[in-house]
């Protein structure tokens, strides 16, 4: 694996987290521009000032992918997701790569919006591995009892309750990302923003 390799990761996150991330990104761009302008005012040439801004970027103004990655890594470090997990088989990885909604708790995250982030490839692999290993028994039971997919259109009240109970044990990659963002970020850039 290439060091620092990243993967494009598509996820549905809450509208509020997406709005905070967009606001943070805008603030980072403003702060970096102010930093560069200040260096120029102090006598640095434009090129040297821009290079200095780029050198500071990862630490002072991280990309939104880096912010999301940190939140996901912290969530994956919690006891319920920490593992260690056996590597995915080729069949499991192929199944996990299929698009579509996973069963799970309904309405927990409110309005969701789709976003794309560049995340470290090892983190994406860890996220997928933890997601599958934590969820596989509940997913198998949902399928065995025909509580998902085309069979789930006309469920009894008892079956719907069972589906909700089993769905609560399913941790899709998206659910893990949303929980990470809710628990560990994004953090509003200024204290007054947190009150609004």
N, C-alpha and C positions, 0 to 999 in steps of 0.2 A: 504494500500500500504506500502511496506517495505521502510523505509528511505534509501536513496542513491541507490535505485534500478535502474538498467540500462537495456536498451534494445539494442539488436544488430540492427543497422539501416544500410540498404544498400542504396547507393545513387550513382548517376552518377554525377561526378564533372569535372570541366575543367582540362585538362592535366596540365596546368600551376599551378593551385592550388594544385593538387596532387603532383607535383614535389616539390613545396615549402614545403608542409607538410612533405614529405619524407626527405627533406634536414633538416628541423627543427627537426624531430625525431632523425636523425643521430647526429645532433649537441647536442641535449639534452643528448643522451647516452654518447657522448664524455665528455661533461661537468660534468656529474654525475661521470663518471669513474675518471676524473681528481680530482674532489672534494674528492672522497674516497681515492685516492692515496695520496693526499696532507695530509689528516688526518692521514694516516698510517705513512707518512714521519715525521709527527709531534709527533708520539709516540702512537697513538691510535691503539688498536689491530684491526685486519682485520674485525672481526665480528661487533665490535662497530662502525667502520667506515662505513661499509655497512648499518647498521641500521640507522646511521645518514643520509646517502645518501637517503635512502627510506623516512625518515621523511621530508626531504627537497623537495622531488620529486614533489608533487602536486603544490607547490608554485613556485619553480624555474624551473622545467622541466616537465610541464604538458604533459599528454598523448595527442595524436592527437585527440582523442575523446573529450577531454576537450577543446581543441582549437576550434574544429568544433562547439561544444555545445555553447561556448561563442559567436561565430559569429552568430549562428542561434538565440540565445536568443536576441541579439542586433537587428537583423533583425525583429524578431517577436514583438519587442517593438516599432517599427515604426508605425506611425498613421494608415497606410493602412492595417496593419495586427494585430494591438493590441487588437482588440475585444472590449468588452468581447463577446465571442461566446458561443452560446448554445451548450451543450454537443451533441455529435454525437448519433444518434439513433443506435440501433443494425444493422439495414439494411444499414445505411450510413457507419458505421464502416466496415461492411462486404464488401461493394462495394469498399470502399477506399483501402481495403487490397488486392484487385485483382492486379496482376502484369500486366505490359504493359505500353506503353507510353501514356502520357496524351497529348491532343492537346495543342498547345501553339506556341509562337513565334519561328520561325525556324532560325537556324544558329547563334543565339545570343551568345552561349557559346563556339563556336568552337569545337575542338576535346574533347570528353568526355571519362572518364575512370570510371569504377565501383570501389567503395571503400566501406569498411565496418567499422563502428565505433560503439563503445559502448557509448551511449548517455543516459543521465538521462531519465527515463521512463516518468516523468511528462512533460519534454520538448518535447519528441516525441509525446505525446498525444496532447499537445498544438499545435505543428507543424501540425499535421494531422487535428485537429479541425479548425485551421485558414485556412489551405489550402482548405478544403472542403467548409467552409462557404463563403470564398471570391470567390470561383470558381463555386459554384453550379448553379447559374443562367446562366452563360455563357455555362457551360457544358450542362445544360438542353436545352438551345436554339440550341446549336450545334447538339444535338441528335434529337431534334424536327424537325430541318430543314434537317436532314440526311446529315450533313456535316462532319461526322466522321465515322469511322468503315468501314464496307464493302461497304457502300453506297458512300464513298468519293473517289472512284477510278476514276470516270470520271466526274469531276466538270467543270462547265462553268467558264469563267473568273470572272464573277460576284460572283458566289458561292465561288470560291477560295478566292476572296477578302473578302467576308463575313466570311469565315472560319478563315482567318488570323486576321481579326479585332476582332472576338469573342475569338479566341485563345489567343490574347494578354491579355485578361482579366482572363485567367486561370493561377492560381498559384499552380502548383503541389508542393508536398513536396520537390522534387529535385530542382525545380526552386528557391524555397525559400532558400534552403541550398546554392545553387550556388551564389545567390545574397548576402547572408550573408557573404560567404567567400570572394567574390569580394569587398564588402564594409568594412569588419571588420577583415579580416585575410585570410590566414595566413600572418603573418608579417615576412619578412626575418630576420634571426637571427642577422646579422651584417649589418651596413650601406653599406659597399662595395658590399654586395650581392644584394642589391636593384638596384644597378647601372648596374649589369651584366644581 
